[in-house]
């Protein structure tokens, strides 16, 4: 009976395998391999998705997350400073990995950190941008290097603009007076303006922040830039994803950003398609993707923030049509290299570090995380994707 049940379950899984007609059925993370028929008059038989490295599933819609090392990323939550107002150390919230262009074994992490021990619940206005370094590989652990901005600056996204030969740092926030205590303020008190700064080196110095979208714009928060430059079209144009997966575009990094697309699905809070923290990129085929923090469990389970936390949306063109399959792209349950498994309370602010070989293979996922039972004590977590990261690290001499 047990064998029969196993066989029946196996047949059910096989029967449920999703056939594809187009690459959209493969989430544009692979190709649909169609089977030709003997008759040219007949339509090709439905095919199967062949996923790109780093993605898996019948529709290539899930990140292939590998086991994480127990000590990784940036976690300074136990830091002690007698001048701190709060007890949460140097809590951080997400970050972006950048490889040093001169010293390839040096990796930088640009992340939000909360001043004065105030932690995540005091992110507005205590958040500022800092840079950390790792000489043990892209997974870290990273160690604090320097302060990039003062408070209040949050949710940094850094890109290299080939056309300008500069790093571009996008953040939300405004210049704030020095804090006298830990507090939590609303966006009406400290708005989520989006600003941009530039530097020739990831170590700075950075130019003064220029506001490009103000809080009057309905989606003016959580910037996700991507340069439109290609070898065939060396343009200075920048695409900018923001809240609700709205898309802006500018002729140059410090120019006027114009809204070119809003999504057709319901983007209101407490809807099944409620997302935030978008991360935008264009793949090797020229297709567009975004990875978002998906708040489906918040909606369906009365404010619970785990385990389904990641959503993937995609389109052939920047202006759409975009596709949103309501399924998790990743979750907050982590398998570690020592065999342990742990579910995090929060896992947000996703960003991907890609290979530099022209394939744009996803190698690492960074997130802002909190453990179960924690509200303010947060850190930046890094998890490898697929198996191409092993070759990448070995080539650099880390394995």
N, C-alpha and C positions, 0 to 999 in steps of 0.2 A: 504493500500500500504506500509506504514511504517513497519507494522508487517511482511508483506511478505518479505520485503527487509532484515529485521533482521533475519528471519528464513532462507532465502536463504544464507545470510552471514554465519550463524551458520553451515548450511549444507556444505558450501564450506570449512570452517575450519575443520570440521570433516572429510570431504573427503580428505583433504590435510594431515591428520595425517600420519606420516611416520612409516611404518611397519619396523620391524627389523628381520634380519636373524641371526646375530651374535652379540656378545657384542661390537665389533668394531662399529656397527651401533649405539650403545649407547655411543660412544666416550670413552669407557672403564670407564665411570663415573657411571656405573650401569650395570644391566644385562638384556639381552633380554629374556623376558618371552614368550616362544614358546607354542602354543596351540597344544596338541596332537590330532591326528585324530583317527577315529574308526578303520581304516584299518592300520595294521602295515606296509603294503607295501607302503602306501602313505607317502609322505613327511609331516612333521608337518606344520601346517598353519603358516604364518608369525605372529610374536608376536608383543609385545609392550615393550618399554623400561621401566624398573623400576629404577628410578634414585636414586643414593646415596644422602644422606643429603648434602645440599649445592649446588646441581646442579638441573637444570630443563630444560624443552624443550622436544620436541618429540625425540631428540637424546641425551638428557642429556648434551648438549654442552654449556650451559650457566650457569654462576655463579648466584646463587640465592641471590642477594644482598639485604639486609634489609635496612630500613631507617637508616640514619646516624645521630648521635647527632650533633647539630650545632657547638659545641666546642669539638674538638677531635684531636687526633694526636699530631703533634708538629708544632706550628706556632709562630715563633718569628720574623716575618717580620717587626714588629713595634719597635724592639729593637733599642735604640739610643746609640751611642758611639762616643764621639768627636774625637776619633782616627781613625774612619772609613774613608776609601777613597770614598765609595759609599753610596747611600741612601736606600739600600734595606734590612737593618736590618740583622738579622741572618737567612737569607733564607736557606732552606734545600731542599733536593730532594730525596724523597723515604726513606725507612728505613725498618728494620727488628725487629719484636717483639720477645723478649725472656723472659720467666718467670724465676725468680730467683729460683735456686734449693733449697735454704735453706728457704727463706722467700717467700712463694707462693703468697702473696698478693703484692709483689713488681715486677713490670714489667720494663724491659729495652727496649730501642729503640736505635739501632745502625744505624746511618744515615750519609749521606753526608751533610755537612754544608759549606757555602761559607764565607771565611774569609773577614774581612775588609769592610763588607757591600756591597760586589761586586755583589752578586746575581747570578742567574742562568746563565746569559750570560757570566759571567766571571768564569765559572766552571773550566776551565783549564787555569791557574794553581791554582785558589784560593780554590778549594775544599779540605776539610780535613774530617776525620772521627771523629764523636763525639758520646758520649753516653748520653742519657736522661733517666729519670726515671718517673714512674707513680705509685702512691699509691691509685689511684681512679679507677683502673681496666685497662685491656689491651687496651681499646679504648682511654685512656688518659683523660685529656690532659697531655702531658709529659713535664718535665722541665729539662733544661740542667744540666748535672751532671759533666762530665769531657771530656777532649780532649783525644782521643784514638791515633790519629796520627797527624803529621804535614802535611802541604800541600807539594806536590800534591798527594792526595789519594782520590779515588772516587769510587762510586758504591759498597759499602760493602755488602758482603754476609757472614753470620756467621752460622756455623753448630756446633753441638756437636758431637765429634767422640767417640762413646762408646768404641772402641778398644783402643784408646789412652788416654781416660779420659781427653780430652782437648777440649776447644773451638778453632775452626779454623776460622780465619778471612781472607777472600779473597778480594782483592781490585785491582783496576787498578791504574797506576801512577808511579811516581818516586819521589825521594827526591828533593825538589826545594828550591832555596834561598828565603829568606823572601821578600815578594812583596813590591814594593814601590808605586804601583798604581793599579787600576783595569784595567785588560786587558783580551783579549780573544786570546788564542794561538791555533795553529793547532797541530794535532797529530805528525807532522813532527818536531815541536819544543819541545813538551813534549809528548813522546810516551805512548801508552796505554798498557804498560807491565802489566801482571798479576802477583801479588805476594801473598804470604800467610804468616800468622803469627799465633802463638798459645799462649794460656794462660790457666791456670787451673781454673781461675775465670773470669767471664764476666767483672769484674771490673779491670782485668789485674793483674800484668803487662804483656804486650805482648812482645814476642820475636821479634828480628829484622826481617824485611820483607825479605823473600827469593823470588827472581823472579823465576817463574816456566814456564812462556811463555813470550817470548819477542815479540816486535812489528813486527818482520819479519814473525811471524805466521799470516796467512791471517785473522783469526778470533780472534786474541788475544785482546779481550776486553769483558767487561760485564760478569764476572764469575758467574756461578751458580752451586755450589758444592752440592753433596749429598753422604753420606757415604753408602758403599755397605754392611756394617755390618748387620747381622741378628743373632738371637739367635742360629740358626742352623749353621750359617757360620760366626763366629766372626772375619771376615777379617778386615785388615786395609785399604783395597782398597777404593779409592775415585773416583767417577764419577764427571766429570766437564763439564757442558754445557757452551758454549760460544756463541759469535755472530753467527747469521745465524743458530742457533740450531745445530752447530757442537758439537761432543761429544769427550772428552778426558778421559783417565783413567790412574790412577797411583796406584802402589802397596802400597804406603803409602803417607801421606799428604805432606811430604817434598821430595818426590821422583820425578822421571821423569814422566811427563805427556805425554802420547802418543795418537795421534789422532786415534780413532777407527771408527768414522762414520761421514759422511757429508750427508746433505739432498739432495734428488733427485729433489725437486721442485726448481724453479727459486728464488735464494736468492739475486739477484742483486738489487741495489737501483732503485726505481721508477717502480718496478714490483708489480702486485697485491698481491704477497706473500712476500713482503718486511716487515721484522720484526727486532726487536732488544730487548735488555733488558730481556733476557730469565730468567725464574725461573723454575728450574728442581726439580721434586720429584718422588718418587716411592710410589704407593698406597698400601693399605692393602692386595691386591691380587697379588702384585708383578709387576703390570703394571707400565709403565713410562708415565709421563706427563710433559708438559712445558706450562707455561703461558707467553705470549709475548706481548710486545707493538707492535700492528699492525698499519701500516702506510697507510692503504688503502685510507683514505680521503685525505691524503697528495698527493696520486697518482691521485685519481679520481676527486678531487676538487681543483686543482691548488694550492697546498701548505696548504690547511686547515688542522688543527690538531685535529679536533673533528667532530662528537661525537664517531665514531667507533674507539676504541683504543685498544681493547683486543682480542687476538687470543689464541686458545687452540690447542695444537698438542699432539699426544699420540701414544704409541707403546706398544706391549707386551714385546719386548726385547729392551735393550739399543741400540743395533745396528740395530734396525728397523725390518721390515719396519715401518716408522713413517707415520702418517696420518694428513693432514692439511685440514680441512674443512674451506672454505673461508666464514666464518660467524663470527659475533662478539660474543665473550664470555662475554663481558661486555662493557659498553660505558662510556662516561664522563658526562652523565646526572645523577645527584644525587637527590634522594628524602630524605628529612630530617624528623626527628621525629616531628617537629613542623608543618608539612604539606607543607612546602615550597619545591620548586624544582629549581635546578640550574644546568646549563650546564657549565662545566669547559672548558677552552681553551685547556689545556694540562692535560693529566693523563697518567703517564708513570711509569717505574720502578716497575712493580707489584711484590709483594711477599705475600705469604699466611702464616698465623699462624694456625697450625693444633691442633686438640685435642690430648691429651696425653694418651688416653685410649686404644691405639692400633688400633683404627678405622681410624685414620688420617682424621677426618672430618674437612673440611675447616671452620674456625670460623671467621677469619678477613682477609680483603684484605688491604694491605698498598700500597700507590702510592705516587709519586711525582706529585704535581699539581700546576697549575697556574690558576688564575681567568681570565675571559674574559677581554681583554684590558691590560693585564699584560704580560711582557716579561721576566723580571728578578726577580720579587718578587714572590718567590715560597715557598711552604711548604709541609709538609708530612701529608697525609690524611689517616685516618683509617675508614673502613666501615665494619660493621658486615655482616656475610654471613649466610643465612638460618635462623634457629631458635635454633640450638643446643648451640649457644653462650649464650643464656639466662640461660640455665641449668648450663653451665660452670661458668658464673659469679655468679649465685645464690649460687652454691656450695662454692665459695670463699668468699661469704658474701658481694658482691657488689650490690645485689638487695634485 
